Amino acid sequence: MRLVRLIEAHSDNLSRGLAEQIRKSERASDFRKIPTEDLRLAATEVYRNLGEWLLQKTERDIAERFRAVAARRSAEGIGLDQFVWALMLSRDHLWHFLRHESFADNIVALHGEMELLNLLNHFFDRAIYHAIVGYTEAAESEVKSELQRARDLAISIGLMSAKNDERFRESGLE
């Protein structure tokens, strides 16, 4: 886990570099709406605690974190494609760092590095999956919210009665 400690020790520099890379990417242009410092802090949180994310966090932990982040980014107007691209940039940025810092000098060290790459792939694959779920849930919530506002407006101006709205909800057609 020498490489994990190396990543954690360089988390500030890695985060700054990643934030800059995301802001420069045309495939992540929506992120220019987000202050650079906010991007850096989000990356730092993952990089600084990478060992914990890879070895201690459960699937549920990853799901909760990335669904929440996805919902927030969706509300901020970041497109799903751009959010996924930013996650891919995060992984690539980390791999680039490891390629330059890694120096396996024996088969045991090489095996450890390969295992770390597998853990990173596993983590980022789960992060991407749960981010997509988070975006889907946010979109569904927005549709339900819009529908409720339309019903409330229809009731307030007399186009629909509250009783009819209640029957509609009870029918399960909502």
C-alpha atoms as an extended CHARMM CRD file, in Angstrom:
* protein
*
       174  EXT
         1         1  MET       CA              0.0000000000        0.0000000000        0.0000000000  PROA      1               0.0000000000
         2         2  ARG       CA              3.0430000000        2.1980000000       -0.4520000000  PROA      2               0.0000000000
         3         3  LEU       CA              1.4470000000        3.7140000000       -3.5550000000  PROA      3               0.0000000000
         4         4  VAL       CA             -1.7840000000        4.5440000000       -1.7090000000  PROA      4               0.0000000000
         5         5  ARG       CA              0.2300000000        6.3910000000        0.9330000000  PROA      5               0.0000000000
         6         6  LEU       CA              2.1000000000        8.1750000000       -1.8620000000  PROA      6               0.0000000000
         7         7  ILE       CA             -1.1980000000        9.2890000000       -3.4450000000  PROA      7               0.0000000000
         8         8  GLU       CA             -2.5640000000       10.4460000000       -0.0860000000  PROA      8               0.0000000000
         9         9  ALA       CA              0.6350000000       12.3820000000        0.6240000000  PROA      9               0.0000000000
        10        10  HSD       CA              0.3770000000       14.1680000000       -2.7440000000  PROA      10              0.0000000000
        11        11  SER       CA             -3.3990000000       14.6540000000       -2.6290000000  PROA      11              0.0000000000
        12        12  ASP       CA             -3.2160000000       18.4670000000       -2.6810000000  PROA      12              0.0000000000
        13        13  ASN       CA             -1.0200000000       18.5850000000       -5.7990000000  PROA      13              0.0000000000
        14        14  LEU       CA             -3.0570000000       15.8470000000       -7.4750000000  PROA      14              0.0000000000
        15        15  SER       CA             -6.2780000000       17.7170000000       -6.7110000000  PROA      15              0.0000000000
        16        16  ARG       CA             -5.0020000000       21.0160000000       -8.0710000000  PROA      16              0.0000000000
        17        17  GLY       CA             -3.8390000000       19.3280000000      -11.2590000000  PROA      17              0.0000000000
        18        18  LEU       CA             -7.1290000000       17.5000000000      -11.6730000000  PROA      18              0.0000000000
        19        19  ALA       CA             -9.2260000000       20.6400000000      -11.1110000000  PROA      19              0.0000000000
        20        20  GLU       CA             -7.1820000000       22.4210000000      -13.7770000000  PROA      20              0.0000000000
        21        21  GLN       CA             -7.5020000000       19.4990000000      -16.1770000000  PROA      21              0.0000000000
        22        22  ILE       CA            -11.2950000000       19.3550000000      -15.7140000000  PROA      22              0.0000000000
        23        23  ARG       CA            -11.6820000000       23.0990000000      -16.2180000000  PROA      23              0.0000000000
        24        24  LYS       CA             -9.6280000000       22.9580000000      -19.4410000000  PROA      24              0.0000000000
        25        25  SER       CA            -11.4740000000       19.9710000000      -20.9010000000  PROA      25              0.0000000000
        26        26  GLU       CA            -14.0750000000       20.7620000000      -23.5480000000  PROA      26              0.0000000000
        27        27  ARG       CA            -15.8270000000       17.5250000000      -22.6020000000  PROA      27              0.0000000000
        28        28  ALA       CA            -16.2960000000       18.8990000000      -19.0730000000  PROA      28              0.0000000000
        29        29  SER       CA            -17.0550000000       22.5290000000      -19.9090000000  PROA      29              0.0000000000
        30        30  ASP       CA            -20.0940000000       22.6090000000      -17.5900000000  PROA      30              0.0000000000
        31        31  PHE       CA            -17.6690000000       22.3770000000      -14.6730000000  PROA      31              0.0000000000
        32        32  ARG       CA            -16.5450000000       25.9250000000      -15.3910000000  PROA      32              0.0000000000
        33        33  LYS       CA            -19.7110000000       26.9250000000      -13.5020000000  PROA      33              0.0000000000
        34        34  ILE       CA            -18.1640000000       25.4260000000      -10.3560000000  PROA      34              0.0000000000
        35        35  PRO       CA            -15.5070000000       27.4390000000       -8.4800000000  PROA      35              0.0000000000
        36        36  THR       CA            -12.0620000000       25.8980000000       -8.9370000000  PROA      36              0.0000000000
        37        37  GLU       CA            -11.6120000000       25.6170000000       -5.1820000000  PROA      37              0.0000000000
        38        38  ASP       CA            -14.7990000000       23.5280000000       -4.8980000000  PROA      38              0.0000000000
        39        39  LEU       CA            -13.5180000000       21.1480000000       -7.5750000000  PROA      39              0.0000000000
        40        40  ARG       CA            -10.1730000000       20.9000000000       -5.8540000000  PROA      40              0.0000000000
        41        41  LEU       CA            -11.7630000000       20.1550000000       -2.4730000000  PROA      41              0.0000000000
        42        42  ALA       CA            -13.9580000000       17.4120000000       -3.9530000000  PROA      42              0.0000000000
        43        43  ALA       CA            -10.9330000000       15.7250000000       -5.5180000000  PROA      43              0.0000000000
        44        44  THR       CA             -8.8680000000       16.1610000000       -2.3600000000  PROA      44              0.0000000000
        45        45  GLU       CA            -11.5250000000       14.3780000000       -0.3140000000  PROA      45              0.0000000000
        46        46  VAL       CA            -11.1750000000       11.2500000000       -2.4550000000  PROA      46              0.0000000000
        47        47  TYR       CA             -7.4080000000       11.3660000000       -2.9860000000  PROA      47              0.0000000000
        48        48  ARG       CA             -6.5560000000       12.1610000000        0.6400000000  PROA      48              0.0000000000
        49        49  ASN       CA             -8.6290000000        9.2270000000        1.8790000000  PROA      49              0.0000000000
        50        50  LEU       CA             -7.9540000000        6.8410000000       -0.9910000000  PROA      50              0.0000000000
        51        51  GLY       CA             -6.8310000000        3.9720000000        1.2190000000  PROA      51              0.0000000000
        52        52  GLU       CA            -10.0730000000        4.1740000000        3.1380000000  PROA      52              0.0000000000
        53        53  TRP       CA            -12.1320000000        4.3810000000       -0.0830000000  PROA      53              0.0000000000
        54        54  LEU       CA            -10.3510000000        1.3700000000       -1.5900000000  PROA      54              0.0000000000
        55        55  LEU       CA            -10.0280000000       -0.8660000000        1.4460000000  PROA      55              0.0000000000
        56        56  GLN       CA            -12.6580000000        0.0760000000        4.0080000000  PROA      56              0.0000000000
        57        57  LYS       CA            -15.6000000000        1.6730000000        2.2660000000  PROA      57              0.0000000000
        58        58  THR       CA            -18.4190000000       -0.6050000000        1.2240000000  PROA      58              0.0000000000
        59        59  GLU       CA            -20.4790000000       -0.5990000000       -1.9420000000  PROA      59              0.0000000000
        60        60  ARG       CA            -23.1350000000        1.2120000000        0.0680000000  PROA      60              0.0000000000
        61        61  ASP       CA            -20.6710000000        3.9460000000        1.1040000000  PROA      61              0.0000000000
        62        62  ILE       CA            -19.6520000000        4.4920000000       -2.5090000000  PROA      62              0.0000000000
        63        63  ALA       CA            -23.3030000000        4.4930000000       -3.5960000000  PROA      63              0.0000000000
        64        64  GLU       CA            -24.3080000000        7.0800000000       -0.9920000000  PROA      64              0.0000000000
        65        65  ARG       CA            -21.3770000000        9.3580000000       -1.7550000000  PROA      65              0.0000000000
        66        66  PHE       CA            -21.5850000000        9.3120000000       -5.5300000000  PROA      66              0.0000000000
        67        67  ARG       CA            -25.3740000000        9.4340000000       -5.7400000000  PROA      67              0.0000000000
        68        68  ALA       CA            -25.3110000000       12.5220000000       -3.5230000000  PROA      68              0.0000000000
        69        69  VAL       CA            -22.5190000000       14.1480000000       -5.5340000000  PROA      69              0.0000000000
        70        70  ALA       CA            -24.3330000000       13.3220000000       -8.7810000000  PROA      70              0.0000000000
        71        71  ALA       CA            -27.5860000000       14.8390000000       -7.5270000000  PROA      71              0.0000000000
        72        72  ARG       CA            -25.7160000000       18.0000000000       -6.5030000000  PROA      72              0.0000000000
        73        73  ARG       CA            -23.8940000000       18.2650000000       -9.8310000000  PROA      73              0.0000000000
        74        74  SER       CA            -27.1470000000       17.6760000000      -11.7030000000  PROA      74              0.0000000000
        75        75  ALA       CA            -28.7800000000       20.5040000000       -9.7520000000  PROA      75              0.0000000000
        76        76  GLU       CA            -25.7860000000       22.6960000000      -10.6190000000  PROA      76              0.0000000000
        77        77  GLY       CA            -26.4030000000       22.0850000000      -14.3200000000  PROA      77              0.0000000000
        78        78  ILE       CA            -23.5510000000       19.6670000000      -14.9500000000  PROA      78              0.0000000000
        79        79  GLY       CA            -24.5100000000       17.1970000000      -17.6920000000  PROA      79              0.0000000000
        80        80  LEU       CA            -24.2990000000       13.4920000000      -16.9330000000  PROA      80              0.0000000000
        81        81  ASP       CA            -21.8740000000       12.9340000000      -19.8060000000  PROA      81              0.0000000000
        82        82  GLN       CA            -19.6200000000       15.6560000000      -18.4380000000  PROA      82              0.0000000000
        83        83  PHE       CA            -19.7810000000       14.3230000000      -14.9020000000  PROA      83              0.0000000000
        84        84  VAL       CA            -18.8080000000       10.8450000000      -16.0880000000  PROA      84              0.0000000000
        85        85  TRP       CA            -15.9890000000       12.3730000000      -18.1570000000  PROA      85              0.0000000000
        86        86  ALA       CA            -14.7150000000       14.1810000000      -15.0480000000  PROA      86              0.0000000000
        87        87  LEU       CA            -14.6830000000       10.8820000000      -13.1370000000  PROA      87              0.0000000000
        88        88  MET       CA            -12.7430000000        9.2970000000      -15.9910000000  PROA      88              0.0000000000
        89        89  LEU       CA            -10.3010000000       12.2170000000      -15.9240000000  PROA      89              0.0000000000
        90        90  SER       CA             -9.9020000000       11.6400000000      -12.1830000000  PROA      90              0.0000000000
        91        91  ARG       CA             -8.9120000000        8.0370000000      -12.7600000000  PROA      91              0.0000000000
        92        92  ASP       CA             -6.6100000000        8.8900000000      -15.6890000000  PROA      92              0.0000000000
        93        93  HSD       CA             -4.9580000000       11.6940000000      -13.7270000000  PROA      93              0.0000000000
        94        94  LEU       CA             -4.2500000000        9.2630000000      -10.9110000000  PROA      94              0.0000000000
        95        95  TRP       CA             -2.8800000000        6.6130000000      -13.2700000000  PROA      95              0.0000000000
        96        96  HSD       CA             -0.5980000000        9.1860000000      -14.8970000000  PROA      96              0.0000000000
        97        97  PHE       CA              0.7490000000       10.1250000000      -11.4780000000  PROA      97              0.0000000000
        98        98  LEU       CA              1.3180000000        6.4780000000      -10.5710000000  PROA      98              0.0000000000
        99        99  ARG       CA              3.1340000000        5.7520000000      -13.8380000000  PROA      99              0.0000000000
       100       100  HSD       CA              5.5760000000        8.5360000000      -13.0800000000  PROA      100             0.0000000000
       101       101  GLU       CA              6.0130000000        7.6950000000       -9.3920000000  PROA      101             0.0000000000
       102       102  SER       CA              5.8320000000        3.9210000000       -9.5340000000  PROA      102             0.0000000000
       103       103  PHE       CA              8.9680000000        1.8720000000       -9.6050000000  PROA      103             0.0000000000
       104       104  ALA       CA              8.3550000000       -1.8040000000       -8.9910000000  PROA      104             0.0000000000
       105       105  ASP       CA             11.7420000000       -3.3610000000       -8.4190000000  PROA      105             0.0000000000
       106       106  ASN       CA             10.5890000000       -6.9020000000       -7.8140000000  PROA      106             0.0000000000
       107       107  ILE       CA              7.7050000000       -9.2350000000       -8.5590000000  PROA      107             0.0000000000
       108       108  VAL       CA              6.0730000000       -8.6470000000       -5.1620000000  PROA      108             0.0000000000
       109       109  ALA       CA              6.0410000000       -4.8760000000       -5.6800000000  PROA      109             0.0000000000
       110       110  LEU       CA              4.7360000000       -5.3470000000       -9.2190000000  PROA      110             0.0000000000
       111       111  HSD       CA              1.9590000000       -7.5870000000       -7.9250000000  PROA      111             0.0000000000
       112       112  GLY       CA              1.0470000000       -4.9090000000       -5.3520000000  PROA      112             0.0000000000
       113       113  GLU       CA              0.8830000000       -2.2430000000       -8.0550000000  PROA      113             0.0000000000
       114       114  MET       CA             -1.2990000000       -4.4710000000      -10.2450000000  PROA      114             0.0000000000
       115       115  GLU       CA             -3.6080000000       -5.0890000000       -7.2860000000  PROA      115             0.0000000000
       116       116  LEU       CA             -3.8470000000       -1.3340000000       -6.6700000000  PROA      116             0.0000000000
       117       117  LEU       CA             -4.7840000000       -0.7500000000      -10.3150000000  PROA      117             0.0000000000
       118       118  ASN       CA             -7.5130000000       -3.3850000000       -9.9890000000  PROA      118             0.0000000000
       119       119  LEU       CA             -8.8250000000       -1.7230000000       -6.8200000000  PROA      119             0.0000000000
       120       120  LEU       CA             -8.7990000000        1.6740000000       -8.5370000000  PROA      120             0.0000000000
       121       121  ASN       CA            -10.6880000000        0.3070000000      -11.5270000000  PROA      121             0.0000000000
       122       122  HSD       CA            -13.2200000000       -1.3060000000       -9.2390000000  PROA      122             0.0000000000
       123       123  PHE       CA            -13.6820000000        1.9090000000       -7.2510000000  PROA      123             0.0000000000
       124       124  PHE       CA            -14.0740000000        4.1850000000      -10.2780000000  PROA      124             0.0000000000
       125       125  ASP       CA            -16.3960000000        1.7480000000      -12.0520000000  PROA      125             0.0000000000
       126       126  ARG       CA            -18.6500000000        1.7690000000       -8.9830000000  PROA      126             0.0000000000
       127       127  ALA       CA            -18.3940000000        5.5550000000       -8.6830000000  PROA      127             0.0000000000
       128       128  ILE       CA            -19.4810000000        5.9740000000      -12.3120000000  PROA      128             0.0000000000
       129       129  TYR       CA            -22.3560000000        3.5170000000      -11.9410000000  PROA      129             0.0000000000
       130       130  HSD       CA            -23.6860000000        5.1680000000       -8.7950000000  PROA      130             0.0000000000
       131       131  ALA       CA            -23.2580000000        8.6300000000      -10.2990000000  PROA      131             0.0000000000
       132       132  ILE       CA            -25.4710000000        7.5800000000      -13.2040000000  PROA      132             0.0000000000
       133       133  VAL       CA            -28.0380000000        6.2160000000      -10.7400000000  PROA      133             0.0000000000
       134       134  GLY       CA            -27.8490000000        9.5110000000       -8.8260000000  PROA      134             0.0000000000
       135       135  TYR       CA            -28.4800000000       11.5190000000      -11.9840000000  PROA      135             0.0000000000
       136       136  THR       CA            -31.4280000000        9.2740000000      -12.8850000000  PROA      136             0.0000000000
       137       137  GLU       CA            -32.9280000000        9.6710000000       -9.4270000000  PROA      137             0.0000000000
       138       138  ALA       CA            -32.4420000000       13.4460000000       -9.5580000000  PROA      138             0.0000000000
       139       139  ALA       CA            -34.1840000000       13.6320000000      -12.9470000000  PROA      139             0.0000000000
       140       140  GLU       CA            -37.1060000000       11.5020000000      -11.7230000000  PROA      140             0.0000000000
       141       141  SER       CA            -37.4200000000       13.6570000000       -8.6260000000  PROA      141             0.0000000000
       142       142  GLU       CA            -37.4560000000       16.8030000000      -10.7800000000  PROA      142             0.0000000000
       143       143  VAL       CA            -40.2490000000       15.3710000000      -12.9630000000  PROA      143             0.0000000000
       144       144  LYS       CA            -42.3170000000       14.4780000000       -9.8900000000  PROA      144             0.0000000000
       145       145  SER       CA            -41.7150000000       17.9270000000       -8.4480000000  PROA      145             0.0000000000
       146       146  GLU       CA            -42.8250000000       19.6050000000      -11.6870000000  PROA      146             0.0000000000
       147       147  LEU       CA            -45.9410000000       17.4330000000      -11.7970000000  PROA      147             0.0000000000
       148       148  GLN       CA            -46.8030000000       18.3690000000       -8.2140000000  PROA      148             0.0000000000
       149       149  ARG       CA            -46.3500000000       22.0820000000       -8.9850000000  PROA      149             0.0000000000
       150       150  ALA       CA            -48.6590000000       21.7190000000      -11.9880000000  PROA      150             0.0000000000
       151       151  ARG       CA            -51.2890000000       19.9760000000       -9.8390000000  PROA      151             0.0000000000
       152       152  ASP       CA            -50.9930000000       22.6330000000       -7.1370000000  PROA      152             0.0000000000
       153       153  LEU       CA            -51.4380000000       25.3670000000       -9.7450000000  PROA      153             0.0000000000
       154       154  ALA       CA            -54.4290000000       23.5810000000      -11.3140000000  PROA      154             0.0000000000
       155       155  ILE       CA            -56.0650000000       23.2790000000       -7.8930000000  PROA      155             0.0000000000
       156       156  SER       CA            -55.2880000000       26.8980000000       -6.9690000000  PROA      156             0.0000000000
       157       157  ILE       CA            -56.9150000000       28.2920000000      -10.1240000000  PROA      157             0.0000000000
       158       158  GLY       CA            -59.8620000000       25.9150000000       -9.9960000000  PROA      158             0.0000000000
       159       159  LEU       CA            -59.0410000000       23.6300000000      -12.9110000000  PROA      159             0.0000000000
       160       160  MET       CA            -58.8250000000       20.6360000000      -10.6220000000  PROA      160             0.0000000000
       161       161  SER       CA            -60.2540000000       19.8340000000       -7.2250000000  PROA      161             0.0000000000
       162       162  ALA       CA            -58.1350000000       18.6190000000       -4.3640000000  PROA      162             0.0000000000
       163       163  LYS       CA            -60.4550000000       15.6100000000       -4.1320000000  PROA      163             0.0000000000
       164       164  ASN       CA            -59.7230000000       14.6220000000       -7.7600000000  PROA      164             0.0000000000
       165       165  ASP       CA            -55.9990000000       15.0060000000       -7.0970000000  PROA      165             0.0000000000
       166       166  GLU       CA            -56.3010000000       12.7150000000       -4.0920000000  PROA      166             0.0000000000
       167       167  ARG       CA            -58.1780000000       10.0610000000       -6.1220000000  PROA      167             0.0000000000
       168       168  PHE       CA            -55.5290000000       10.2720000000       -8.8480000000  PROA      168             0.0000000000
       169       169  ARG       CA            -52.7740000000        9.6450000000       -6.3200000000  PROA      169             0.0000000000
       170       170  GLU       CA            -54.6650000000        6.7340000000       -4.7450000000  PROA      170             0.0000000000
       171       171  SER       CA            -55.1280000000        5.1030000000       -8.1620000000  PROA      171             0.0000000000
       172       172  GLY       CA            -51.3880000000        4.5860000000       -8.3930000000  PROA      172             0.0000000000
       173       173  LEU       CA            -51.2300000000        6.1120000000      -11.8870000000  PROA      173             0.0000000000
       174       174  GLU       CA            -48.9940000000        8.8860000000      -10.7250000000  PROA      174             0.0000000000
